[in-house]
Amino acid sequence: MLSRFSDRFRVGSKTAASLAAICMLGATATAAMADDWPGWMGPTRDGVYRETGIIDEVPADGLDVKWRVPIAGGYAGPAVAEGRVFVFDYQKTDGESFNNPGQRAALKGQERLTVLDAETGKQVWQYAYDCPYSISYPAGPRCTPTVDGDLVYILGSEGDLHALRISDGELVWKRSFKQDFGAEVPIWGFASHPLVDGDLLYTMVGGDGQGIVALDKLTGDVKWKTLDCNAGYCTPSIIEHGGVRQLIAYTPVSVTSLNLATGSQYWSIPIAPEFDMAIARPMVDGDLMYASGIRVEALMIQLDSQRPEAKELWRGEPKNAVHSANATPIFTGGVVYGTDCDKGSLIAVDSKDGSRLWETFEATKPGEKRFIKHGTAFLTRIDGTDRYLIFSETGDLLMARLTADGYHDLGRTPILEPTSECFGRSVVWSHPAYANQTIYARNDKEIVAVDLAK
């Protein structure tokens, strides 16, 4: 199946090869402008791609594939740093895999971090550990690796947190949320991508007084714990507003602002998505913050520009806002763009009152005219423009202009086979990485590097 699917892609031609010498100088300059993607949603976790020298639209005859490498299952997107690609997967050895949102599957296998050369796809090293699963949707890890300095951090579905040396994969320290904190594994597994800032690593653990935990990034020692809540599925994030840097925790019961050094609370506003499904990162545009959850849960927050305080501006309702599940919306220019878990479409929302400006299925399931459950597309804004790279659940890479006026198509091409299952349809639910004028994307069978250079 994969070989037939691969035939759909264009590869470099002899003409391109003959131009290599002519373009060498330009390629060297382009490489100098390359940027890393060291964790979930990019270097600053805002879903903005800041490299230059990339395509202005997706050509009709597709894009060149640099390499493809077989891997195993997982929802964790890749990270790219220091000329290497970090991909986290699950190699099952026993048990029956099935997707039932209300039932845990019991599997045996290993979680693995595989490190590849970013240019060739050749394996540099691999770290693996035994990890029995008892979770729903058990394809593999959810959390994108986080690269910081000499270390890479991985958090597995059952709450195993490891710090490894990026040079050779040697274990520096590890923590088990189950054994060290007595934490309950969420039904869909731990999904809070590790966040590193300064000397600390922040993550969601869950439980009384330990909803959020800060660890020493070099030793794994606990520095502080706070909040009484279940783990949920959203990674902590950092904003700078009201004269201070704030750690934002979107838990199953609230959006809460914390002091990064101590865990003390600045402000908190209640919001309670069904089934603890606080997943999408709250996004900021100016003095506004938008938090979104499934069904009708959505919250627009007014941030105080002078002090670390906030208040509720409006809440989502059935026919307004965008109620996102596993893909974080992008919030810019007074408009929220995101895929809606109820309607299944890409929706643009006016931040003033939550009214819907437009919607389309082109980003999730082209040609669809009606509801699809949990329609998903991962949006990445190209810095300084209104153009977006969109990785669809169909395995297609799209480019489009997104404005308050509408969705403006700039081409699409298939790059991966959708290998996961969701409510009877095949999907890819993994956020890609963008670095080296390349998109790195994975499904449950392979990771692919596709050239985006102009």
C-alpha positions as CSV (number, residue, x, y, z in Angstrom):
1,M,0.0,0.0,0.0
2,L,2.8,2.4,0.9
3,S,4.6,1.8,-2.3
4,R,1.5,2.5,-4.4
5,F,0.8,5.6,-2.3
6,S,4.4,6.8,-2.8
7,D,3.9,6.7,-6.6
8,R,1.7,9.8,-6.2
9,F,4.6,12.0,-5.3
10,R,7.0,13.8,-7.6
11,V,10.7,13.2,-7.2
12,G,13.6,15.4,-8.3
13,S,14.2,15.5,-12.0
14,K,17.4,15.4,-14.1
15,T,16.8,19.0,-14.9
16,A,16.9,19.8,-11.2
17,A,20.1,17.9,-10.9
18,S,21.7,19.8,-13.7
19,L,20.9,23.1,-12.0
20,A,22.6,22.0,-8.8
21,A,25.9,23.6,-9.5
22,I,24.3,26.9,-10.5
23,C,22.1,27.0,-7.4
24,M,24.8,25.9,-5.0
25,L,25.6,29.4,-3.8
26,G,21.9,30.3,-3.4
27,A,21.3,27.0,-1.5
28,T,24.1,27.8,0.9
29,A,22.5,31.2,1.6
30,T,19.1,29.6,2.1
31,A,20.6,27.0,4.5
32,A,22.0,29.9,6.6
33,M,18.4,31.1,7.2
34,A,17.2,27.7,8.4
35,D,15.6,27.5,11.8
36,D,15.0,24.6,14.2
37,W,11.7,23.2,15.4
38,P,12.7,21.9,18.8
39,G,9.3,21.0,20.1
40,W,5.5,21.1,19.7
41,M,4.3,24.0,17.5
42,G,7.8,25.4,17.0
43,P,10.5,27.3,18.8
44,T,8.0,29.5,20.7
45,R,5.1,27.2,20.6
46,D,2.9,29.7,18.7
47,G,2.4,27.8,15.5
48,V,4.4,30.4,13.4
49,Y,6.9,29.3,10.8
50,R,9.7,31.9,10.6
51,E,12.1,30.5,7.9
52,T,12.5,32.4,4.7
53,G,13.0,31.0,1.2
54,I,10.0,28.6,1.1
55,I,7.4,28.1,-1.6
56,D,4.6,30.7,-2.2
57,E,2.1,28.0,-3.1
58,V,2.0,24.2,-3.5
59,P,2.8,23.4,-7.2
60,A,0.2,21.4,-9.1
61,D,2.8,18.6,-9.8
62,G,3.6,18.2,-6.1
63,L,6.8,18.5,-4.0
64,D,10.1,16.7,-3.9
65,V,10.4,14.0,-1.2
66,K,13.8,14.0,0.5
67,W,13.4,10.7,2.3
68,R,11.0,8.3,3.9
69,V,11.9,6.1,7.0
70,P,9.7,3.4,8.5
71,I,8.6,3.9,12.1
72,A,5.8,2.5,14.3
73,G,2.6,4.0,15.8
74,G,2.0,7.3,17.6
75,Y,0.4,10.7,17.6
76,A,3.6,12.5,18.7
77,G,4.8,15.0,16.1
78,P,8.5,15.1,15.3
79,A,11.0,17.7,16.6
80,V,13.9,19.0,14.6
81,A,17.1,20.5,16.1
82,E,20.9,20.5,15.6
83,G,20.5,18.8,12.2
84,R,18.6,15.9,13.7
85,V,14.9,14.7,13.7
86,F,13.5,13.3,16.9
87,V,10.5,11.0,16.5
88,F,8.7,9.1,19.3
89,D,6.7,5.9,18.6
90,Y,5.3,2.7,20.0
91,Q,6.4,-0.8,18.9
92,K,3.6,-3.1,19.9
93,T,4.6,-6.7,20.7
94,D,1.3,-8.2,22.1
95,G,-2.3,-7.3,22.6
96,E,-5.3,-6.2,20.5
97,S,-5.3,-2.5,19.4
98,F,-8.7,-0.9,18.9
99,N,-10.1,2.6,19.1
100,N,-12.9,3.0,21.5
101,P,-13.2,6.4,23.2
102,G,-14.7,4.8,26.3
103,Q,-12.5,1.7,26.7
104,R,-8.8,1.1,27.4
105,A,-6.8,-1.4,25.3
106,A,-4.3,-3.6,27.0
107,L,-1.0,-3.9,25.0
108,K,2.6,-4.8,25.5
109,G,5.4,-3.1,23.7
110,Q,8.1,-0.5,23.8
111,E,8.0,3.3,23.5
112,R,11.0,4.4,21.4
113,L,12.7,7.7,20.6
114,T,14.5,7.4,17.3
115,V,16.9,10.1,16.2
116,L,17.5,10.6,12.4
117,D,19.8,12.7,10.3
118,A,17.7,15.6,9.1
119,E,19.2,15.6,5.6
120,T,19.4,11.8,4.9
121,G,16.9,10.2,7.3
122,K,19.6,7.8,8.5
123,Q,19.3,6.6,12.1
124,V,21.8,8.2,14.5
125,W,20.6,6.4,17.7
126,Q,17.5,5.0,19.3
127,Y,16.4,4.8,23.0
128,A,13.6,2.2,23.9
129,Y,12.0,1.0,27.1
130,D,9.3,-1.5,27.9
131,C,5.9,0.2,28.4
132,P,2.7,-1.8,28.8
133,Y,-0.3,0.3,27.6
134,S,-3.8,0.5,29.2
135,I,-5.2,3.5,27.3
136,S,-7.8,4.3,24.7
137,Y,-6.6,5.1,21.2
138,P,-3.4,3.2,21.9
139,A,-1.4,3.9,18.7
140,G,1.5,5.4,20.6
141,P,2.9,8.4,22.4
142,R,1.1,11.8,22.2
143,C,3.9,14.2,23.2
144,T,6.3,15.7,20.8
145,P,9.9,15.5,22.1
146,T,11.3,18.7,23.5
147,V,14.9,19.6,22.7
148,D,16.7,22.0,25.0
149,G,20.5,22.5,24.9
150,D,22.2,19.1,25.3
151,L,19.1,17.2,26.3
152,V,15.9,15.9,24.8
153,Y,12.8,15.2,26.9
154,I,10.1,12.7,26.1
155,L,6.9,12.0,28.0
156,G,5.2,8.7,27.2
157,S,1.5,7.8,27.2
158,E,1.7,6.0,30.6
159,G,3.5,8.9,32.3
160,D,7.2,8.0,31.8
161,L,9.3,11.1,31.6
162,H,12.9,10.7,30.4
163,A,15.8,13.2,29.9
164,L,18.3,11.9,27.3
165,R,21.6,13.3,25.9
166,I,21.0,14.4,22.3
167,S,24.6,13.4,21.3
168,D,24.2,9.6,22.0
169,G,20.8,8.9,23.8
170,E,22.3,8.2,27.2
171,L,19.7,8.4,30.0
172,V,20.3,11.4,32.3
173,W,17.3,11.0,34.5
174,K,13.7,9.7,34.5
175,R,10.5,10.0,36.4
176,S,7.3,7.9,36.5
177,F,4.1,9.8,37.1
178,K,2.5,6.7,38.3
179,Q,5.2,5.5,40.7
180,D,6.7,8.9,41.8
181,F,3.5,10.9,42.1
182,G,0.7,8.3,42.4
183,A,-0.9,9.8,39.3
184,E,-3.8,8.3,37.5
185,V,-3.2,7.8,33.8
186,P,-5.9,9.7,31.8
187,I,-8.0,7.4,29.6
188,W,-6.3,8.8,26.4
189,G,-2.8,8.9,28.0
190,F,-0.6,11.7,29.1
191,A,-0.4,14.3,26.4
192,S,1.2,17.4,27.9
193,H,4.3,18.1,25.8
194,P,7.2,18.9,28.2
195,L,7.9,22.6,28.4
196,V,11.4,23.8,29.3
197,D,12.1,27.4,30.4
198,G,15.3,28.5,32.1
199,D,16.2,25.8,34.7
200,L,12.8,24.2,34.9
201,L,10.6,21.7,33.1
202,Y,6.9,22.1,33.4
203,T,4.3,19.4,32.9
204,M,0.8,18.2,33.8
205,V,0.8,15.3,36.3
206,G,-2.7,15.5,37.8
207,G,-4.0,14.9,41.3
208,D,-4.4,16.9,44.6
209,G,-1.9,19.7,44.7
210,Q,-0.1,18.4,41.6
211,G,-2.1,19.4,38.6
212,I,1.1,21.2,37.4
213,V,4.6,20.2,38.5
214,A,7.9,22.0,37.9
215,L,11.0,19.9,37.8
216,D,14.7,20.7,37.7
217,K,15.5,20.1,34.0
218,L,19.0,18.7,34.8
219,T,18.1,16.4,37.6
220,G,14.3,15.8,37.6
221,D,14.0,17.0,41.2
222,V,10.6,18.5,42.1
223,K,10.8,22.3,42.5
224,W,7.1,23.0,43.1
225,K,3.7,21.5,42.7
226,T,0.3,23.2,42.5
227,L,-3.4,23.0,41.5
228,D,-6.0,20.3,42.4
229,C,-7.1,18.8,39.1
230,N,-6.9,15.9,36.8
231,A,-4.1,15.9,34.3
232,G,-6.1,16.8,31.2
233,Y,-4.3,16.9,27.9
234,C,-3.0,20.5,27.4
235,T,0.6,21.5,27.7
236,P,1.5,24.5,29.9
237,S,2.5,27.6,27.9
238,I,4.2,30.9,28.7
239,I,3.0,34.4,27.9
240,E,4.6,37.8,28.7
241,H,1.8,40.2,29.7
242,G,0.9,42.7,32.4
243,G,4.6,43.3,33.1
244,V,5.4,39.7,34.0
245,R,6.0,36.3,32.4
246,Q,3.1,34.0,33.2
247,L,2.8,30.2,33.0
248,I,-0.6,29.4,31.6
249,A,-2.2,26.1,32.7
250,Y,-5.4,25.0,30.8
251,T,-6.7,22.2,33.1
252,P,-10.0,20.3,32.9
253,V,-11.5,22.9,35.3
254,S,-9.9,26.3,34.5
255,V,-7.4,28.5,32.7
256,T,-5.0,29.5,35.4
257,S,-2.0,31.9,35.4
258,L,1.0,31.0,37.6
259,N,4.3,32.4,38.7
260,L,7.0,30.4,36.8
261,A,9.4,30.4,39.7
262,T,7.1,29.5,42.6
263,G,3.8,28.2,41.2
264,S,1.8,30.9,43.0
265,Q,-1.4,32.0,41.3
266,Y,-2.0,35.2,39.5
267,W,-5.5,34.6,38.2
268,S,-7.9,31.8,37.2
269,I,-11.1,31.6,35.1
270,P,-13.3,28.4,35.2
271,I,-13.9,26.4,32.0
272,A,-14.7,22.7,32.0
273,P,-14.6,20.8,28.6
274,E,-16.4,17.5,28.6
275,F,-14.4,14.3,29.4
276,D,-11.5,16.5,30.8
277,M,-10.7,17.3,27.1
278,A,-8.7,20.5,27.7
279,I,-6.3,19.9,24.7
280,A,-5.7,23.0,22.6
281,R,-3.2,25.6,23.9
282,P,-4.8,28.9,24.9
283,M,-3.7,31.4,22.2
284,V,-3.0,35.1,22.6
285,D,-3.5,38.1,20.2
286,G,-2.8,41.5,21.8
287,D,-4.7,41.7,25.1
288,L,-7.0,38.7,24.3
289,M,-6.6,35.0,25.1
290,Y,-8.7,32.3,23.5
291,A,-9.2,28.9,25.1
292,S,-11.2,26.2,23.3
293,G,-12.5,22.8,24.2
294,I,-14.9,20.2,22.8
295,R,-18.7,20.6,22.4
296,V,-19.6,24.2,23.3
297,E,-16.7,25.1,25.6
298,A,-14.8,28.2,24.5
299,L,-13.6,31.2,26.4
300,M,-12.3,34.6,25.4
301,I,-10.3,36.2,28.1
302,Q,-9.4,39.9,28.5
303,L,-5.8,40.2,29.7
304,D,-4.9,43.3,31.8
305,S,-2.0,45.1,30.0
306,Q,-0.7,46.7,33.2
307,R,-0.7,43.8,35.8
308,P,-1.1,40.0,35.8
309,E,-4.9,40.0,36.0
310,A,-7.6,38.8,33.6
311,K,-11.4,38.6,33.2
312,E,-13.9,36.7,31.1
313,L,-15.0,38.5,27.9
314,W,-17.4,36.0,26.4
315,R,-18.1,32.3,26.2
316,G,-18.7,29.9,23.4
317,E,-22.2,28.8,22.4
318,P,-23.5,26.1,20.1
319,K,-23.5,28.3,17.0
320,N,-20.6,30.6,17.7
321,A,-16.9,30.4,18.4
322,V,-14.8,27.4,17.4
323,H,-14.7,24.4,19.7
324,S,-11.4,22.6,19.0
325,A,-10.3,19.2,20.1
326,N,-6.8,17.9,19.2
327,A,-5.6,20.8,16.9
328,T,-4.8,24.2,18.5
329,P,-6.4,27.2,16.7
330,I,-4.3,30.2,15.4
331,F,-5.3,33.6,16.8
332,T,-4.1,36.6,14.9
333,G,-5.4,40.0,13.6
334,G,-8.5,39.7,15.7
335,V,-9.6,36.4,14.1
336,V,-9.5,32.9,15.5
337,Y,-8.9,30.1,12.9
338,G,-9.5,26.5,14.0
339,T,-11.1,23.2,13.2
340,D,-14.3,22.5,15.1
341,C,-14.8,19.2,16.8
342,D,-18.6,19.3,16.5
343,K,-18.9,20.6,12.9
344,G,-15.7,19.1,11.6
345,S,-14.9,22.2,9.5
346,L,-12.3,24.9,9.6
347,I,-14.0,28.0,11.1
348,A,-13.0,31.7,11.3
349,V,-14.3,33.5,14.4
350,D,-14.5,37.2,15.2
351,S,-12.7,37.7,18.5
352,K,-15.0,40.6,19.5
353,D,-18.1,38.5,20.1
354,G,-17.4,34.9,18.9
355,S,-19.5,35.2,15.7
356,R,-18.5,32.9,12.9
357,L,-17.2,34.7,9.8
358,W,-16.9,31.7,7.5
359,E,-16.3,27.9,7.5
360,T,-15.0,25.3,5.0
361,F,-14.3,21.6,4.8
362,E,-11.4,22.1,2.4
363,A,-8.8,21.9,5.2
364,T,-10.3,18.7,6.8
365,K,-12.2,16.7,4.3
366,P,-12.5,18.2,0.8
367,G,-15.9,18.0,-0.7
368,E,-17.7,17.4,2.6
369,K,-20.9,19.3,3.1
370,R,-21.9,18.1,6.5
371,F,-20.8,17.2,10.0
372,I,-17.7,15.0,10.5
373,K,-16.7,14.1,14.0
374,H,-13.5,15.6,15.2
375,G,-12.4,17.1,11.8
376,T,-8.8,17.9,12.3
377,A,-6.2,20.1,10.5
378,F,-3.0,21.5,11.9
379,L,-2.5,25.1,11.0
380,T,0.9,26.9,10.9
381,R,1.1,30.5,9.9
382,I,4.0,31.7,7.7
383,D,5.5,34.6,9.6
384,G,4.6,38.1,8.3
385,T,1.9,36.9,6.0
386,D,-1.7,35.7,5.9
387,R,-0.5,32.4,4.3
388,Y,-0.7,29.1,6.2
389,L,0.7,25.7,5.8
390,I,-2.1,23.2,6.7
391,F,-1.5,19.6,7.4
392,S,-4.8,17.8,7.0
393,E,-6.1,14.7,8.6
394,T,-6.2,13.2,5.1
395,G,-2.4,13.3,5.0
396,D,-2.3,16.2,2.5
397,L,-0.2,19.4,2.8
398,L,-2.1,22.5,1.9
399,M,-1.3,26.1,1.6
400,A,-3.9,28.8,1.8
401,R,-4.5,32.4,2.6
402,L,-6.7,32.8,5.7
403,T,-8.3,36.2,6.2
404,A,-11.5,37.5,7.8
405,D,-13.0,37.4,4.3
406,G,-12.4,33.7,3.6
407,Y,-10.3,30.7,2.7
408,H,-8.1,31.3,-0.4
409,D,-6.6,28.1,-1.8
410,L,-3.0,28.0,-2.7
411,G,-2.7,24.3,-3.6
412,R,-2.4,20.9,-2.0
413,T,-0.5,17.7,-2.4
414,P,-0.6,14.3,-0.6
415,I,2.5,13.5,1.5
416,L,1.3,10.7,3.8
417,E,-1.2,7.9,3.9
418,P,-3.8,8.3,6.7
419,T,-3.2,5.3,8.9
420,S,-5.1,6.0,12.1
421,E,-8.9,5.4,12.5
422,C,-11.4,7.9,13.8
423,F,-15.2,7.1,13.8
424,G,-14.8,4.9,10.8
425,R,-12.5,7.0,8.6
426,S,-8.8,7.0,8.1
427,V,-6.9,10.0,9.6
428,V,-3.4,11.4,10.4
429,W,-3.5,13.1,13.8
430,S,0.1,14.3,14.3
431,H,1.4,17.9,14.2
432,P,4.3,18.2,11.7
433,A,7.6,20.0,12.1
434,Y,8.9,22.7,9.8
435,A,12.6,23.3,9.6
436,N,15.4,23.5,7.0
437,Q,12.8,24.6,4.4
438,T,11.3,21.1,4.9
439,I,8.1,19.6,6.4
440,Y,8.7,16.6,8.5
441,A,5.5,14.6,9.1
442,R,4.6,11.1,10.4
443,N,1.8,8.6,10.5
444,D,1.8,5.1,12.1
445,K,4.1,3.6,9.5
446,E,6.7,6.2,8.3
447,I,8.1,9.6,8.7
448,V,8.7,11.7,5.6
449,A,10.7,14.8,4.8
450,V,9.3,16.9,2.0
451,D,11.1,19.9,0.4
452,L,9.5,23.3,0.8
453,A,12.4,25.4,-0.6
454,K,11.4,27.9,-3.2
